[in-house]
Amino acid sequence: MATLVQTAAFPILFIPLFVIPSSPDTNAVCPPPIAKLVLIYIVLGLIIGGDNLMYSYGLLYLPVSTYSLICATQLAFNAVFSYFLNSQKFTSLILNSVVLLTFSAALLGIGSGSEESQSIPKGKYALGFVLTLGASATYSLILSLMQCTFQKVQKKETFSVVLEMQIWTAFFATCVSLVGLFASGEWKTLRGEMHGFAKGRVSYLMVLVWTALSWQLASVGVVGLIFVVSSLFSNVISTLALPIVPIFAVVFFHDSMEGVKIMAVLIAIWGFVSYIYQNYLDDIKAKKPVIALEILKTSANDTCFSFCSFFCNMVTD
């Protein structure tokens, strides 16, 4: 159920897909073959379903602090995949951002203080560690593969492409999750789980519904950032959110803001600013040739105008 809820609310995305008009693509190219797109969606959906399952089991078998520490490695994995699959260029500022954000998420995991949770058998603990590490690496691979799909297959610049990517990959991931739910026999325990929920059956259903909707909202944001910028930037934003969460906990739940949490937030902001500053430098560098060309055109026009004026004056004289 924890795996299924991460993708099951994908039908809600059909509303913005049909309601929000997509701006015309000025760089329109021939659409890719439908069979090729379907194959990509199926493969990505299967990988996403397996990745969600690994994350779910990892959280089941590990304390939250250890789980958070291992999840923090996804940014480092993403940096490697982006370098080989997406030709991501690395500078000192980007590397600094990756290191700081990873360290910030890890620091938050250390400070969560939940290491002394329920007793977990050694075999399950080791399995949870391996599954969570594999899930972090797989998640990073998924982001890089989505970027490759946008750049080399879709080649369109419309928001509908983002929604279609999320809808169809989530559809196939949901199918895989449903097969797993019934094949494992866990569906038989759902009624007892609902009746045994401390807040009641209605609260149980509301938790599932709103969690599923929240997952889709977050996923569209992740895929949208991949489409607009890159998979690494999308992962940077996701990792930045981890240490920012305690701030919302203080505001809405009056949680205590300890020194470790404050340090994690500051380090995360430092890492994020480093990445943004690198993008700022890249934008300036990209605009310089355009500005130089405009200056050259202006100079050429002025020179041509002066020459024509001089020639006309000579003819008149």
BELRA-V364968 format. One record per pair of residues at least 24 apart in sequence whose C-alpha atoms are under 10 Angstrom apart, sorted by the first residue. I is the first residue (numbers start at 0). J is the second residue. Records with the same first field share a line. If there is no record, write none. Layout:
I = J ; J
This chain:
0 = 52 ; 55 ; 176 ; 177 ; 179 ; 180 ; 185 ; 186 ; 189 ; 207
1 = 51 ; 52 ; 54 ; 55 ; 56 ; 59 ; 176 ; 207 ; 210 ; 211
2 = 47 ; 48 ; 49 ; 50 ; 51 ; 52 ; 53 ; 54 ; 55 ; 56 ; 172 ; 173 ; 175 ; 176 ; 177 ; 179 ; 180
3 = 48 ; 51 ; 52 ; 55 ; 169 ; 172 ; 173 ; 174 ; 175 ; 176 ; 177 ; 179 ; 180 ; 207 ; 211
4 = 51 ; 173 ; 176 ; 207 ; 208 ; 209 ; 210 ; 211 ; 212 ; 213 ; 214 ; 215
5 = 47 ; 48 ; 51 ; 52 ; 55 ; 169 ; 172 ; 173 ; 176 ; 207 ; 210 ; 211 ; 212 ; 213 ; 214 ; 215 ; 218
6 = 44 ; 47 ; 48 ; 51 ; 165 ; 166 ; 168 ; 169 ; 170 ; 171 ; 172 ; 173 ; 174 ; 176 ; 211 ; 212 ; 214 ; 215 ; 218
7 = 169 ; 170 ; 171 ; 172 ; 173 ; 174 ; 176 ; 177 ; 207 ; 208 ; 211 ; 212 ; 214 ; 215
8 = 166 ; 169 ; 170 ; 173 ; 207 ; 208 ; 209 ; 210 ; 211 ; 212 ; 213 ; 214 ; 215 ; 216
9 = 162 ; 165 ; 166 ; 167 ; 168 ; 169 ; 170 ; 173 ; 211 ; 212 ; 214 ; 215 ; 216 ; 218 ; 219
10 = 166 ; 167 ; 169 ; 170 ; 212 ; 215
11 = 166 ; 212 ; 215 ; 216
12 = 162 ; 163 ; 165 ; 166 ; 212 ; 215 ; 216 ; 219
13 = 162 ; 163 ; 166
15 = 158 ; 159 ; 162
16 = 158 ; 159 ; 160 ; 161 ; 162 ; 163 ; 166
17 = 159
19 = 158 ; 159
20 = 157 ; 158 ; 159
21 = 156 ; 157 ; 158 ; 159 ; 160
22 = 156 ; 157 ; 158 ; 159
23 = 155 ; 156 ; 157
24 = 154 ; 155 ; 156 ; 157 ; 158
25 = 155 ; 156 ; 157
26 = 154 ; 155 ; 156
27 = 154 ; 155 ; 156 ; 157
28 = 153 ; 154 ; 155
29 = 153 ; 154 ; 155
30 = 152 ; 153 ; 154 ; 155
31 = 151 ; 152 ; 153 ; 154
32 = 152 ; 153
35 = 152
36 = 148 ; 152 ; 153 ; 164 ; 167
37 = 167 ; 168
39 = 144 ; 145 ; 148 ; 152 ; 164 ; 167 ; 168
40 = 145 ; 148 ; 163 ; 164 ; 165 ; 166 ; 167 ; 168 ; 169 ; 170 ; 171 ; 172
41 = 167 ; 168 ; 169 ; 170 ; 171 ; 172
42 = 168 ; 171 ; 172
43 = 140 ; 141 ; 142 ; 144 ; 145 ; 164 ; 167 ; 168 ; 169 ; 171 ; 172
44 = 141 ; 164 ; 165 ; 166 ; 167 ; 168 ; 169 ; 170 ; 171 ; 172 ; 173 ; 174 ; 175
45 = 168 ; 169 ; 170 ; 171 ; 172 ; 173 ; 174 ; 175 ; 176
46 = 134 ; 137 ; 138 ; 140 ; 141 ; 168 ; 171 ; 172 ; 175
47 = 134 ; 137 ; 138 ; 141 ; 168 ; 169 ; 171 ; 172 ; 173 ; 175 ; 176
48 = 168 ; 169 ; 170 ; 171 ; 172 ; 173 ; 174 ; 175 ; 176 ; 177 ; 179
49 = 134 ; 137 ; 138 ; 172 ; 175 ; 176
50 = 130 ; 131 ; 133 ; 134 ; 135 ; 136 ; 137 ; 138 ; 141 ; 172
51 = 131 ; 134 ; 137 ; 138 ; 172 ; 176
52 = 130 ; 131 ; 134 ; 175 ; 176 ; 179
53 = 126 ; 127 ; 129 ; 130 ; 131 ; 132 ; 133 ; 134 ; 135 ; 137
54 = 127 ; 130 ; 131 ; 132 ; 133 ; 134 ; 135 ; 138
55 = 127 ; 130 ; 131 ; 134
56 = 123 ; 126 ; 127 ; 128 ; 130 ; 131 ; 134
57 = 123 ; 124 ; 125 ; 126 ; 127 ; 128 ; 129 ; 130 ; 131 ; 132 ; 133 ; 134
58 = 127 ; 128 ; 130 ; 131
59 = 119 ; 123 ; 124 ; 127
60 = 117 ; 118 ; 119 ; 120 ; 121 ; 122 ; 123 ; 124 ; 125 ; 126 ; 127 ; 128 ; 130 ; 131
61 = 113 ; 114 ; 116 ; 117 ; 118 ; 119 ; 123 ; 124 ; 125 ; 126 ; 127 ; 128 ; 131
62 = 108 ; 111 ; 112 ; 113 ; 114 ; 115 ; 116 ; 117 ; 118 ; 119 ; 124 ; 127
63 = 108 ; 109 ; 111 ; 112 ; 113 ; 114 ; 115 ; 116
64 = 105 ; 106 ; 107 ; 108 ; 109 ; 110 ; 111 ; 112 ; 113 ; 114 ; 115 ; 116
65 = 105 ; 108 ; 109 ; 111 ; 112 ; 113 ; 114 ; 127 ; 128 ; 131
66 = 105 ; 108 ; 114 ; 127 ; 128 ; 131 ; 132
67 = 104 ; 105 ; 106 ; 107 ; 108 ; 109 ; 111 ; 131 ; 241
68 = 101 ; 102 ; 103 ; 104 ; 105 ; 106 ; 107 ; 108 ; 109 ; 131 ; 132
69 = 101 ; 104 ; 105 ; 108 ; 128 ; 129 ; 130 ; 131 ; 132 ; 133 ; 134 ; 135
70 = 101 ; 104 ; 105 ; 108 ; 131 ; 132 ; 133 ; 134 ; 135 ; 136 ; 138 ; 238
71 = 100 ; 101 ; 102 ; 103 ; 104 ; 105 ; 106 ; 107 ; 108 ; 132 ; 135 ; 238 ; 241
72 = 97 ; 98 ; 100 ; 101 ; 102 ; 104 ; 105 ; 131 ; 132 ; 135 ; 136 ; 139 ; 238
73 = 101 ; 131 ; 132 ; 133 ; 134 ; 135 ; 136 ; 137 ; 138 ; 139 ; 140 ; 234 ; 235 ; 237 ; 238
74 = 98 ; 100 ; 101 ; 135 ; 136 ; 138 ; 139 ; 231 ; 232 ; 233 ; 234 ; 235 ; 237 ; 238
75 = 100 ; 101 ; 135 ; 136 ; 139 ; 231 ; 234
76 = 132 ; 135 ; 136 ; 137 ; 138 ; 139 ; 140 ; 231
77 = 135 ; 136 ; 137 ; 138 ; 139 ; 140 ; 141 ; 142 ; 143 ; 230 ; 231 ; 232 ; 233 ; 234 ; 235
78 = 139 ; 140 ; 143 ; 230 ; 231 ; 232 ; 234 ; 235
79 = 136 ; 139 ; 140 ; 143 ; 231
80 = 136 ; 139 ; 140 ; 141 ; 142 ; 143 ; 144 ; 230 ; 231
81 = 139 ; 140 ; 142 ; 143 ; 144 ; 146 ; 147 ; 229 ; 230 ; 231
82 = 143 ; 231
83 = 143
84 = 140 ; 143 ; 144 ; 146 ; 147
85 = 143 ; 144 ; 146 ; 147 ; 150 ; 229 ; 230 ; 231
87 = 229 ; 230 ; 231
89 = 277
90 = 274 ; 277
91 = 273 ; 274 ; 277
92 = 270 ; 271 ; 272 ; 273 ; 274 ; 275 ; 276 ; 277 ; 278
93 = 231 ; 232 ; 270 ; 271 ; 272 ; 273 ; 274 ; 275 ; 276 ; 277 ; 278
94 = 270 ; 273 ; 274
95 = 269 ; 270 ; 271 ; 273 ; 274
96 = 235 ; 266 ; 267 ; 268 ; 269 ; 270 ; 271 ; 272 ; 273 ; 274 ; 275 ; 277
97 = 231 ; 232 ; 234 ; 235 ; 238 ; 267 ; 270 ; 271 ; 273 ; 274
98 = 266 ; 267 ; 270
99 = 239 ; 263 ; 265 ; 266 ; 267 ; 268 ; 269 ; 270 ; 271 ; 273
100 = 235 ; 236 ; 237 ; 238 ; 239 ; 240 ; 241 ; 242 ; 263 ; 264 ; 266 ; 267 ; 268 ; 269 ; 270 ; 271
101 = 235 ; 238 ; 239 ; 266 ; 267 ; 270
102 = 263 ; 266 ; 267 ; 270
103 = 238 ; 239 ; 241 ; 242 ; 259 ; 260 ; 262 ; 263 ; 264 ; 265 ; 266 ; 267 ; 268 ; 269 ; 270
104 = 238 ; 239 ; 240 ; 241 ; 242 ; 243 ; 260 ; 263 ; 264 ; 266 ; 267
105 = 241 ; 242 ; 263
106 = 242 ; 259 ; 260 ; 262 ; 263 ; 264 ; 266
107 = 241 ; 242 ; 245 ; 259 ; 260 ; 261 ; 262 ; 263 ; 264
108 = 241 ; 242 ; 259 ; 260 ; 263
109 = 259 ; 260
110 = 257 ; 258 ; 259 ; 260 ; 263
111 = 259 ; 260
138 = 234
139 = 230 ; 231 ; 234
140 = 230
141 = 230
142 = 221 ; 222 ; 225 ; 229 ; 230 ; 231 ; 233 ; 234
143 = 225 ; 229 ; 230 ; 231
144 = 230
145 = 222 ; 225 ; 226 ; 229 ; 230
146 = 222 ; 224 ; 225 ; 226 ; 227 ; 228 ; 229 ; 230 ; 231
147 = 225 ; 226 ; 229 ; 230
148 = 226
149 = 225 ; 226 ; 227
150 = 226
155 = 226
156 = 226 ; 227
157 = 226
158 = 223 ; 226 ; 227
160 = 222 ; 223 ; 226
161 = 219 ; 220 ; 221 ; 222 ; 223 ; 224 ; 225 ; 226 ; 227
162 = 218 ; 219 ; 222 ; 223
163 = 219
164 = 219 ; 222 ; 223
165 = 215 ; 218 ; 219 ; 220 ; 221 ; 222 ; 223
166 = 215 ; 218 ; 219
169 = 215 ; 218
228 = 278
232 = 271 ; 274 ; 275 ; 278
235 = 267 ; 270 ; 271 ; 274
236 = 267 ; 271
238 = 267 ; 271
239 = 263 ; 264 ; 266 ; 267 ; 268 ; 270 ; 271
240 = 264 ; 267
241 = 267
242 = 266 ; 267 ; 268
243 = 267 ; 268
